[in-house]
Amino acid sequence: MQRPMTQAPTLAPAADSADQPSVSAARIGVLLVNLGTPDATDFWSIRRYLKEFLSDPRVIERNSLLWKVILNGVILTVRPKVKGRDYEKIWNKEQNESPLKTITRGKAEKLSARLQAVDPRIVIDWAMRYGNPSIRSRLAALAEQGCDRILVLPLYPQYAAATTATVGDEVFRALMKMRRQPTVRFVPPYYNDPVYIEALASSIAAELAKLPVQPDVILASFHGIPQEYVDKGDPYQAHCVETARLLREALGLDESRFMLTFQSRFGRTQWLRPYTDETVRSLAKRGVKNLAVVTPGFSADCIETLEEIVMENGHIFKQAGGKNFTAIPCLNDSELGMTVINHLALRELQGWL
């Protein structure tokens, strides 16, 4: 005997959709992050930037009470004047900003054009670890545009706790303040990526082809870090050595023609050797007349390349007897540079697109 069908329960009328929270269409963010820049070249702008940078315990690991006294009592009184003059030499006066900011913005704009053609849901933004625009503000801006997934791309080919790791620190601090956190990925260091190495080698070869006289020696100058950081396990030196080795092979040069050095040391502790300035002086005194310097650890030209390498080390070389000094530009937002960034972004966005 067939049983009568049970009557379905009566459901309450659905609430007016206007009373319900909406779910925005999911978008995907890509955030390019560079080291940082002051907002201007005046004393207080430089001081504000240096204080944020030098107060980071990843940058100065011995962040003791004594260091804070030295920082606030001596360094932040004297150094802003000196660095302000250095920034003034390379400042982009047309846009009233540092070249690092100009180039990083250019990278973001060009990457946006490329990736929007791949998937219109992608939103590109850029930030500085120290200074403006801040990581916190740009993560918030991406979230407000509906990005529930964000790829963070630190523009440091080689990993160091004082660069790559501190970007992660700041991203996580920002996420701690968000009620609705996006899912976040980080692009890993790309010091040995074949696309990066090929782009560097092609860029170097193109620049050398323009020179009337070929260099006797090429220096690959990387930003230094204290030796103590490497002794504690930082892989930065190994990453730099590998980048230099791969570049040397790609260019068909031996270690006497393509040398590895480290620049930008600060303080009295021992930093990674050999030092760039000492090597430049020594080469000139040994009779090297033609020298080129490339800076593979910098994704964009900045004060360390435009002022420290081009001006300071160029002067050191010629004062010590050298003749022709060439600083090879960073990849910047050139076609080769954008090929690298586009490759990294698309590789790490797999599964989201």
Residue, then its C-alpha position, 0 to 999 in steps of 0.5 A: m500500500q502506497r504511503p501518502m507523501t509527507q508534506a514539505p515544511t513551510l519555509a519562512p519568507a526569505a528576508d529582503s535581499a537588501d538586508q543581506p550582506s553581499v559577497s563581492a566578486a572575487r578578484i586577485g591582487v598582486l603586490l610588488v614590494n621594494l625596499g623604500t624611499p623617503d618622501a623628500t630630500d629635506f632633513w625631516s623626511i630623511r630622518r623619518y625614513l631612516k628611523e623606520f628603516l634602522s629601527d627594524p630588528r631585522v635590519i639591525e639585529r642588536n637592537s639594544l637600548l644602547w643602539k636606540v640611544i646611538l640611533n636617536g642621539v647621533i645617527l638621526t641627528v647627523r646622517p639625515k643631512v648627509k643622506g639628504r645631499d646624496y638623494e638630492k643628486i639623484w632625485n627625480k625632480e620632474q615627479n618630485e620623488s626618488p628614482l626607486k619610486t618612479i621605477t617601481r610604479g612603472k613596473a606595476e603599471k606595465l605588469s598590470a597591462r600584461l596581466q589584465a590581458v591574461d585575466p581581467r580579475i587581476v589587480i596590480d599595486w605596489a608598496m615600499r617596505y619603509g616609507n610610502p606607500s606602505i604595505r599596510s595601506r596597499l593591502a587594505a586597498l587591494a582588499e577593498q577592491g574585492c581581492d580575496r587572494i593576494l600574491v606578494l612579490p618582494l623585488y629582491p632576487q636574493y633572500a636576506a632576513a633584512t629584506t625579504a623576511t621583513v616584507g613578510d613580517e610587515v604583511f603579517r602585521a597588517l593581516m593581524k589588523m584585518r577582520r576579513q583576511p585575504t589568502v596570501r602567497f609570497v613569490p620565493p627568491y629568484y636568484n637562480d631563475p633561468v629567466y632572471i639570469e638570461a635577462l641579466a646576461s642579455s642586458i649586460a651584453a647589450e650595454l657592453a655592446k654600446l661601449p667604445v672600449q670593453p671593460d678589462v673587468i666586470l664587478a657584480s656588486f651586491h648589497g652587503i649584510p653583516q658577516e654575523y647574519v650569515d654566520k647565524g644561517d642567512p642564505y644571502q651570501a650563498h644566493c649572491v655567489e650562485t647568481a654571480r656564478l650563473l651570470r659568469e657562465a652565461l657571459g662566458l667569463d672567468e673569475s678574473r674577468f667577472m668578480l663578486t663584491f659587496q657594497s653599502r656597509f654600515g657601522r664598524t662590524q665586519w660585513l661580507r667581503p670583498y668590499t666593492d669600494e676597496t676592490v675598485r680602488s685596488l683594481a685601478k692601482r693594479g693597472v686596470k683602466n676599464l671597469a664596468v659594474v653591474t648590480p644584480g641584487f637590485s631590481a631598480d636603480c636607486i641611491e645605492t646604484l646611482e649615487e654610491i656606484v655611479m658617483e662614489n665608486g666612479h670617483i674612487f676608480k678614477q682617483a686611483g688611476g682608472k680611466n673608463f668606468t661604466a655602471i650598467p643599469c638595473l633591469n628596471d621596468s625595461e622589456l627584459g625587466m618586465t619579462v622577469i616580473n611577468h614570468l614570476a607572477l604568472r608562475e606563482l599565480q598558477g591555481w588561482l587563474 
